[in-house]
Amino acid sequence: MERVLSGMRPTGRLHLGHFFGVLKIWLELQEKYECFFFIADWHALTTEYESPFNISNYSKELFLDWLAVGISPEKSTIFLQSAVKEHAELYLLLGMITPTSWLERNPTYKDMIKNLQNKDIATYGFLGYPVLQAADILIYKANKVPVGVDQVPHLELTREIARRFNYLYGIEFFPEPQALLSSVPKVPGIDGRKMSKSYGNAIMLSDSPDEVVKKVRAYVTDIERPRKSDPGDPENRCVAFNLIKLVFSDEEVRDIIEGCKKAQLGCVECKKKLALKVIDVLTPFWERRKEVENTDWKSLLEKGITKAKEVAEETLKEVRKILNFPY
Ligand code: TRP
């Protein structure tokens, strides 16, 4: 069976963008592949190193959120990066064979250096971020890596590092992993930009029903439709429409489009329906979230860590042998 691996950085609580854009996809993947999902807490350090003290708590919250969504410790191996120290050893070894020019030309790196001007991320660790990511992936010899488009350069680097290792040591050891790009359109935030906690436009999974209602009411809709009696064009002009498509059935979406175009369904009423639907979608999550908090989640995480370690240690043993490092 092919192996899937993906990770998330624990830098804050999750929102609907993560729910529809990432976790729903993981749920499908865990039915079809051998899956490894991990909390990339060392990677969180690249931007949070000045105040790393919350990372552990976010990691716990992330793990509980995953469980509540239905990522299953029975089906998938769920673990914490920093608990599997082998990642760090492989990172060191891969770092030795990775030309710095490959890292410096990485577009995601250049973007982040430019955009995160309030943080000093011009560190060695941040430059090496993709090498650690390559280690995360290659240590499990993963074949497929579900990620967003921003991560495609990192996947390309991972393939290049794998190729270079195989070439240098004359052995077909690491498979070249493929990115699995999500077909889910970007979940819009309240202001129409991509939903993101840092934009303050997100509906958080931890929001209460009242907060959901308030936030959905705040969505910008069709600005060329100031009155209900004006016909709308939801597919081209409504910011909330991508969210509508995610939560309603095809039939319901057709009805909404028709009501909007015929000026029968007003935006206020439509958003009321939308809020209720979002609450419907989140209710099972909220219920499960309370349940899992009271389970022995620590032992579930331990179990995942143990399984991950077994695979990682096996790969490391072989790598040490290939490089002739007997200890
Ligand atoms: N860089 C990824 C992100 O920011 C997180 C990540 C770390 C990751 N290691 C990974 C994703 C390995 C996939 C595979 O989203």
Boltz pocket constraint, residues with backbone or C-beta under 6 A from the ligand:
constraints:
  - pocket:
      binder: B
      contacts: [[A, 5], [A, 6], [A, 7], [A, 8], [A, 9], [A, 40], [A, 43], [A, 132], [A, 133], [A, 136], [A, 137], [A, 145], [A, 146], [A, 147], [A, 151]]
      max_distance: 6.0
